[in-house]
């Protein structure tokens, strides 16, 4: 049969079933509703064995002058088809000039081909081979649709297709042919990147879509893209750097670069592309806006900024690329290339160059935080603080953003500069014009991020802060200004907690005014007031908030049931979680209504936006971040919900409702003993399908908290039904956790799952490992993380140098390993040392491999710390590991890095304590090492750990320690300087010596101890009381007697 039959081959109309043909009159053919009517009359009711007798309507409709009719008719023909109908489809496709109809026919042909296969329809190949220009485009359109419907449909003809694409990609005068060739290649393989440049000028939108081939190859066929990586990457840099091209295409190129960094960071270094990348990004970031305009985030009024907030620009996306570099490359590799660009920019007379330099500082704070804290914090912070006084508002805005990021990611070190920073921020707030709400919001952003992480160090600044906020609420000002002040009160409460109690009554007086408002213009203030109320509920002393709890609970229910505002409902969900901590069992009457609301929201899709096109991913400053996006901490039961300022990018995507719903459910499950907060079925719990990382993370957290709540209930009521229910829940949750750790792509989420797994193990203890094989499964997934075999570790480690065998990695990659390492001691304690020892032997090579001389200090510190904590958890079962661990730890105790030395000395102490007789012969060696260390260390954590290690040795094997010499030295080392957790060990040691051999404790030493204890009880009363309570009654009584007589 000819592949292009003419119209003369159509059958007579009397072969058409009469009831369907009656609908296809000329009057109806012009109506857009025809197809639906015909389909409803005939669809699914014909005798498809005789379908050849009924294809006349399709033929008639495809020749209709109405494109909608042709399109609908084509779509309605998707049933088993005869060879005559297949011929008609190809014939009509070649003759049709309307693109919509051609697309529908091509999609119809693709469906046919999917079921008929190429072998049964060889005429398709005749159409897609190079022909005159128009037919070639039609053929490629058909090929594109067929490959989208089923990428494997041409699997047996890949050679022919590659030959075809080799020809069509050289059709430089046919953009449409290029476009459909590249889109087809998204599902196949080919070195298509050189030809994309031919589309960039005439067809920029199509070029942007065609570039998705790179994303697809990176996700599915990494090996293919790697072969052409330098060319692909260079092409994207060229497009992104070309100011003559449109923003959409340049942003897409930057998006591809960001994608490459995430999945193939190693290749960037191997091909020496880091320097070209940064050299290309800096001019983009420092570009000035058109004359007479400003960047959206620098507008004075937020209304002007929000009008442009959804528009992505290359400048903003370039900052995200630097952020991705910081997250996925090691600082040791990034900083030498970035510093020579940042320093001149920060000193430039051009304000937009200074802004670009500050933006770089800001985005480095998260991914390179540890590196900055250790080596660059003071000079970088000085630069940012000086920029707050810059003459140009553009620079001051960027400085505020940088300070906010520093405050969030460089704790606790940055808190040491609190005096200078608080003075600058309060003075800055005083100087901002109230009408410039955009600038005011930026200042509040920096202030909130800084104060909420100060914890107890906020107390000296509390009067000035609260005076500022309460004055703003009392004086006439715009709703936005009041909203920002209320948000700041939430941040202050998060740090101050009970210290805010003197201001609590006044705060509530102001909040009531807005919590009950019905004015639409005050809705944002009402939302923020509800958020701050939930923070106050979780931070104020229980006895202070309890009288308001029921009223607040009813307020939350009224909001959910009577106000149609999704943002307000989110805040109510968070309020429920906070109130559950205050009300506990008295919340039971409200739980049925609350859990119904929360579960409904979790199951619904409202607020969840699924983006189908990567080019439309949003990027924003001061907005929410999964990985690589700037953020302000999200609302939760335990942490303050922030009101992030909406810069063009400085305000993020709307958080989907399921996230705060999950968090509210977590709170209800944690704080109520009746189990009413637990979802009724497992399908509600599974978090894998949600596209939002924050929602998935909240779901994983909720799963763990339900286990913890039910475990607590079992301890109160250890009945068989309760224990059985806990086992059923654990048998659901733990496999879900294992799957999430293995398969989720986001490192931050996997860290959260590992953290929650540790909490579940600590709470449920042996019940978590009761199911046969569970310990082995958990150890296996932890090992997979350490070996970087899970999906979140798909980006391979980076080569150190040509002469080094040990790879280095980004800080976030190492952080993921640290979270896995923290699960091991808990597993050892829960399973028991003897049961866990074989698994520890399997983990040990992974840790020893990170102690090579070429490894970074962070890697060594992690490995030594993880081994030390696990040794302590193993107990006596650690004795067989002494021959392997002792030389390693002694070598690490001499390391140049203070943190490595500190962890190693702690490890030696616990090894001596737990291994017993196996370590006795090594005591002289240890004492000699500690003597050398203590003579060199001055007032730091290492000296504190030496005290703790010697104390453990004394209590474990006093015969092996010259106590008469050691005890005075131990006393002289007090008080401890940094590692206050060692106080407990030191006190136990002093008590041990005094009880077993009082003669060794001279009057002078006793006086020194008494004097020290008196100072300690005054300076750190809480810690002191905790340590004293942990002692025996006799020792506690002796200490109290000594203090009274001092």
Secondary structure, 3 states (H helix, E strand, C coil): CCCCCCHHHCCCHHHCCHHHHCCCCHHHHCCCCHHHHHHHHHCCCCCHHHHHHHCHHHHHHHCCCCHHHHHHHHHCCCCCCCHHHHHHHHHHHHHCCCHHHHHHHHHHHHHHHHHHCHHHCCHHHHHHCCCCHHHHHHHHHHHHHHHHHCCCCCHHHHHHHHHHHHHHCCCCCCHHHHHHHHHHHCCCCCCCHHHHHHHHCCCHHHHHHHCHHHHHHHHHCHHHHHHCHHHHHHHHHHHHHCCCCCHHHHHHHHHHHHHHHHHCHHHHHHCCCHHHHHHHHHHHHCCCCCCCCCCHHHCCCHHHHHHCCCCCCHHHHHHHHHHHHHHHCCHHHHHHHHHHHHHHHHCCCCHHHHHHHHHHHHHHHHHCHHHHHHHCHHHHHHHHHHHCCCCCHHHHHHHHHHHHHHHHHCCCHHHHHHHHHHHHHHHHHHHCCCCCHHHHHHHHHHHHHHHCCCHHHHHHHHHHHHHHHHHHHHCCCCHHHHHHHHHHHHHHHHHHHHHHHHHHHHHHHHHHHHHCCCCHHHHHHHHHHHHHHHHHHHHCCHHHHHHHHHHHHHHHHHHHHHCCCHHHHHHHHHHHHHHHHHHHHHHHHHHHHHHHHHHHHHHCCCCCCCCCCHHHCCCCCCCCCCCCCCCCCCCCCCCCCCCCCCCCCCCCCCCCHHHHHHHHHHHHHHHCCCCCCCCCCHHHHCCCCCCCHHHHHHHHHHHHHHHHHHHHHHHHCCCHHHHHHHHHHHHHHHHHHHHHHHHCCCHHHHHHHHHHHHHHHHHHHHHHHCCCCHHHHHHHHHHHHHCCCCHHHCCCCECCCCCCCCCECCHHHHHHHHHHHHHHHHHHHHHCHHHHHHHHHHHHHHHHHHHCCCCCHHHHHHHHHHHHHHHHHHHHHHHHHHHHHHHHHHHHCCCCCHHHHHHHHHHHHHHHHHHHHHHHHHHHHHHHHHHHHHHHCCCCHHHHHHHHHHHHHHHHCHHHCCHHHHHHHHHHCCCCCCCHHHHHHHHHHHHHHHHHCHHHCCHHHHHHHHHHHHHHHHHCHHHHHHHHHCCCHHHHHHHHHHHHHC
